[in-house]
Amino acid sequence: MFLSTALSILGLGVIVYVLFTLAVYALPFFVAMTVGFYFYESDAGILAAFIAAFLSGAVTLILGQIAFATVRSTPIRLAIGAFYAIPAGVTGFHAIKGLSEIGSAGENWSLAFGSIGALIIGITAWVRITSLSVPDETPPTITTKRGENRTANDGQDIVRDR
């Protein structure tokens, strides 16, 4: 009986982990599934559909990360991040709400858990899409007492104005 309970908890943990991972990558996963079904329905075969689905999902994820890393305009970066994070948040909301309803939570608690799940998964998707972004090339400058602008990492003692 103890082994059955432990394996049930372990199995539920694995399912929740897979669900969380798929929810974070909701947009690339959706693109991959759509392309895979299109190829399969066009009689290209199951292997071609699988390869096309994998490649299209990977390209969607990589192009989003590259676009986020290369574009320096803040509004465009926010739009790219939202383009990936919003579908992940919606997916996370429905997944967590469904899991909480299985556990016999009330409607209000299910909505609360779903909202928290949407927020967590949306933020995680945002962090994953920004993982390739690089910091600005120019270090910050500090004005010395003499009015000189120096970089913060030039190895010299810098006194800040007070």
Backbone torsions as a table, in degrees:
resi	resn	phi	psi	omega
1	MET	NA	-40.2	178.1
2	PHE	-64.5	-41.4	179.3
3	LEU	-63.3	-40.2	178.6
4	SER	-62.9	-42.8	178.7
5	THR	-65.9	-44.2	-179.8
6	ALA	-63.4	-43.5	179.3
7	LEU	-68.5	-33.3	176.5
8	SER	-65.2	-42.8	178.5
9	ILE	-66.8	-41.3	177.7
10	LEU	-63.4	-43.8	178.2
11	GLY	-63.4	-41.0	177.3
12	LEU	-64.0	-39.6	177.3
13	GLY	-61.9	-41.3	178.2
14	VAL	-65.5	-41.7	179.6
15	ILE	-64.5	-42.4	178.9
16	VAL	-65.8	-38.8	177.5
17	TYR	-62.5	-45.8	178.9
18	VAL	-64.1	-42.1	178.5
19	LEU	-62.3	-43.0	178.8
20	PHE	-63.5	-43.9	-179.9
21	THR	-63.8	-43.4	178.4
22	LEU	-67.3	-34.3	179.1
23	ALA	-68.5	-37.4	178.6
24	VAL	-64.1	-38.1	179.3
25	TYR	-100.2	44.1	-174.4
26	ALA	-63.0	-46.6	-177.2
27	LEU	-66.5	-50.3	176.6
28	PRO	-61.4	-35.9	178.6
29	PHE	-66.2	-41.9	178.4
30	PHE	-63.5	-43.4	178.0
31	VAL	-62.9	-43.0	179.7
32	ALA	-63.0	-44.5	179.8
33	MET	-64.8	-40.9	179.5
34	THR	-63.5	-46.5	179.3
35	VAL	-66.2	-40.5	178.6
36	GLY	-61.7	-45.5	178.1
37	PHE	-65.6	-36.5	178.2
38	TYR	-62.9	-46.7	179.7
39	PHE	-65.2	-39.0	-179.7
40	TYR	-67.2	-40.8	-179.9
41	GLU	-71.4	-21.3	179.0
42	SER	-90.8	19.5	176.6
43	ASP	59.3	35.4	177.1
44	ALA	-84.4	-14.6	-179.4
45	GLY	102.2	159.2	-175.8
46	ILE	-72.3	-34.8	179.4
47	LEU	-67.4	-44.9	178.4
48	ALA	-63.8	-38.1	178.9
49	ALA	-65.5	-41.6	179.2
50	PHE	-64.7	-45.0	-179.7
51	ILE	-64.9	-44.6	179.4
52	ALA	-63.6	-39.9	179.1
53	ALA	-64.6	-45.5	180.0
54	PHE	-62.0	-46.6	-178.6
55	LEU	-65.7	-41.4	-178.9
56	SER	-68.0	-38.8	176.5
57	GLY	-65.0	-42.6	179.1
58	ALA	-65.1	-41.8	179.2
59	VAL	-64.7	-39.7	178.4
60	THR	-61.7	-44.2	179.5
61	LEU	-67.6	-45.6	-177.2
62	ILE	-67.7	-42.2	178.8
63	LEU	-64.2	-37.2	176.8
64	GLY	-64.3	-42.6	179.1
65	GLN	-67.7	-40.9	178.6
66	ILE	-66.0	-43.3	178.6
67	ALA	-61.9	-41.7	179.5
68	PHE	-65.7	-36.1	-177.2
69	ALA	-76.4	-30.2	-175.2
70	THR	-93.6	-28.7	-178.9
71	VAL	-78.0	132.2	-179.4
72	ARG	-103.4	-7.6	179.5
73	SER	-75.3	123.6	-177.0
74	THR	-62.8	-44.1	179.1
75	PRO	-62.6	-36.5	178.8
76	ILE	-70.5	-38.3	177.0
77	ARG	-64.7	-39.1	176.3
78	LEU	-63.5	-39.6	179.1
79	ALA	-66.1	-41.9	178.8
80	ILE	-64.4	-44.8	178.7
81	GLY	-62.6	-40.9	178.8
82	ALA	-68.2	-33.4	179.0
83	PHE	-60.8	-30.2	177.9
84	TYR	-95.1	-34.0	-174.2
85	ALA	-80.4	-34.2	-177.5
86	ILE	-65.5	-48.2	175.9
87	PRO	-60.8	-34.6	177.8
88	ALA	-66.3	-40.5	178.1
89	GLY	-64.3	-42.3	178.4
90	VAL	-64.0	-43.1	178.2
91	THR	-63.2	-43.3	178.6
92	GLY	-63.4	-39.0	178.1
93	PHE	-59.7	-50.2	-177.2
94	HIS	-68.7	-35.4	179.8
95	ALA	-67.5	-48.5	-178.7
96	ILE	-69.1	-37.8	177.3
97	LYS	-62.9	-42.3	178.0
98	GLY	-64.2	-42.2	178.3
99	LEU	-65.9	-37.3	179.8
100	SER	-72.0	-29.1	175.8
101	GLU	-71.0	-30.7	175.2
102	ILE	-64.4	-36.2	180.0
103	GLY	-80.1	14.5	176.1
104	SER	65.1	30.8	174.2
105	ALA	-76.9	152.6	178.1
106	GLY	-69.6	171.3	-177.0
107	GLU	-62.7	-43.7	-179.9
108	ASN	-65.2	-40.9	178.0
109	TRP	-67.2	-37.5	177.8
110	SER	-63.0	-40.9	177.1
111	LEU	-66.6	-38.8	178.7
112	ALA	-65.9	-46.7	178.1
113	PHE	-62.5	-40.9	178.8
114	GLY	-63.0	-40.3	179.0
115	SER	-66.2	-41.4	177.5
116	ILE	-65.4	-41.6	177.5
117	GLY	-63.3	-39.7	177.9
118	ALA	-62.4	-42.4	179.7
119	LEU	-64.9	-45.9	-178.6
120	ILE	-65.4	-45.5	-177.7
121	ILE	-71.5	-35.9	175.7
122	GLY	-62.9	-43.0	178.1
123	ILE	-65.4	-40.3	178.2
124	THR	-63.6	-40.6	176.8
125	ALA	-63.6	-40.0	178.2
126	TRP	-61.6	-44.0	-179.8
127	VAL	-65.0	-40.0	-179.6
128	ARG	-67.3	-37.5	-179.3
129	ILE	-73.5	-26.8	179.7
130	THR	-89.4	4.8	-174.6
131	SER	-64.9	-24.0	178.7
132	LEU	-94.6	-1.3	-178.0
133	SER	-70.7	140.4	-177.4
134	VAL	-105.6	150.2	177.7
135	PRO	-70.7	164.4	178.6
136	ASP	-59.7	148.3	-177.3
137	GLU	-74.6	-29.6	-174.6
138	THR	-90.5	128.2	176.9
139	PRO	-75.3	157.4	-179.8
140	PRO	-68.0	150.1	179.1
141	THR	-106.4	150.7	179.3
142	ILE	-126.3	133.9	178.9
143	THR	-87.3	127.2	-179.9
144	THR	-84.0	176.3	179.2
145	LYS	-63.7	-28.8	179.8
146	ARG	-82.7	0.2	177.9
147	GLY	88.7	8.0	-179.3
148	GLU	-85.1	144.2	173.4
149	ASN	-96.2	123.2	178.5
150	ARG	-128.1	153.2	175.7
151	THR	-78.2	155.4	-176.0
152	ALA	-71.9	-16.5	-175.5
153	ASN	-117.5	31.3	-178.3
154	ASP	-87.7	2.6	172.9
155	GLY	85.8	1.3	-179.7
156	GLN	-106.0	158.4	177.9
157	ASP	-72.4	129.0	-178.4
158	ILE	-121.7	128.0	177.8
159	VAL	-105.9	128.2	-179.1
160	ARG	-85.2	148.6	174.4
161	ASP	-68.5	144.7	178.9
162	ARG	-118.2	NA	NA
